[in-house]
């Protein structure tokens, strides 16, 4: 077994785990009635999709993998901050 084969297998296992977590998060988004939970679950969905793309980019050569990771890390928390301001109606 070569290191490339091992990397492909591990990336596939990580991808399967991420798909299961995405399905679980989507189920919880549709069944919850709390707005704060929906905000957190939306962020979980965003970060899991970014992680799934990064697992894909481990086995396939893409030219934008680094940029997607940087944008996900930088702009992911902005939606949490914005939704927290909406829930609290701007109070600090």
C-alpha positions as CSV (number, residue, x, y, z in Angstrom):
1,X,0.0,0.0,0.0
2,X,1.4,3.3,-1.0
3,X,1.0,6.6,0.9
4,X,-1.3,7.9,-1.9
5,X,-3.6,4.9,-1.4
6,X,-3.7,5.4,2.3
7,X,-4.4,9.1,1.8
8,X,-7.3,8.3,-0.5
9,X,-8.8,5.8,1.9
10,X,-8.5,8.2,4.8
11,X,-10.0,11.1,2.8
12,X,-12.9,8.8,1.8
13,X,-13.5,7.8,5.4
14,X,-13.5,11.5,6.5
15,X,-15.8,12.3,3.6
16,X,-18.3,9.7,4.7
17,X,-18.2,10.9,8.3
18,X,-18.8,14.5,7.0
19,X,-21.8,13.4,4.9
20,X,-23.3,11.6,7.9
21,X,-22.8,14.7,10.0
22,X,-24.3,16.9,7.2
23,X,-27.4,14.7,7.1
24,X,-27.8,14.9,10.9
25,X,-27.5,18.7,10.9
26,X,-30.0,19.0,8.1
27,X,-32.4,16.9,10.0
28,X,-31.9,19.0,13.2
29,X,-32.4,22.2,11.2
30,X,-35.8,21.0,10.0
31,X,-37.0,19.7,13.3
32,X,-36.0,22.5,15.7
33,X,-38.1,25.5,16.5
34,X,-35.4,27.5,18.3
35,X,-33.9,30.4,16.3
36,X,-30.6,30.3,18.2
37,X,-30.2,26.6,17.4
38,X,-30.8,27.2,13.8
39,X,-28.1,29.8,13.7
40,X,-25.6,27.4,15.3
41,X,-26.7,24.6,13.0
42,X,-26.3,26.9,10.0
43,X,-22.7,27.5,10.9
44,X,-22.1,23.8,11.4
45,X,-23.5,23.2,8.0
46,X,-21.3,25.8,6.4
47,X,-18.1,24.5,8.1
48,X,-18.9,20.9,7.3
49,X,-19.4,21.8,3.6
50,X,-16.0,23.5,3.7
51,X,-14.4,20.5,5.3
52,X,-16.1,18.2,2.7
53,X,-14.6,20.3,-0.1
54,X,-11.2,20.1,1.6
55,X,-11.5,16.3,1.8
56,X,-12.3,16.3,-1.9
57,X,-9.3,18.5,-2.7
58,X,-7.0,16.0,-0.9
59,X,-7.6,13.5,-3.7
60,X,-8.2,15.8,-6.6
61,X,-6.0,18.6,-7.7
62,X,-7.8,22.0,-7.5
63,X,-6.3,25.4,-7.8
64,X,-8.6,27.1,-5.3
65,X,-8.4,24.8,-2.4
66,X,-6.3,27.1,-0.3
67,X,-8.6,30.1,-1.1
68,X,-11.7,28.2,-0.1
69,X,-10.1,27.2,3.2
70,X,-9.1,30.8,4.0
71,X,-12.5,32.3,3.0
72,X,-14.3,29.7,5.1
73,X,-12.1,30.5,8.1
74,X,-12.5,34.2,7.7
75,X,-16.1,34.6,6.7
76,X,-17.7,31.7,8.6
77,X,-17.9,33.4,12.0
78,X,-19.5,36.5,10.4
79,X,-22.8,34.8,9.9
80,X,-22.8,33.8,13.6
81,X,-22.1,37.4,14.6
82,X,-24.8,38.8,12.3
83,X,-27.4,36.3,13.4
84,X,-26.6,36.9,17.1
85,X,-27.2,40.6,16.5
86,X,-30.5,39.8,14.9
87,X,-31.6,37.5,17.8
88,X,-30.6,40.1,20.5
89,X,-32.1,43.0,18.4
90,X,-28.8,44.8,18.5
91,X,-28.4,44.9,22.3
92,X,-24.9,44.3,23.6
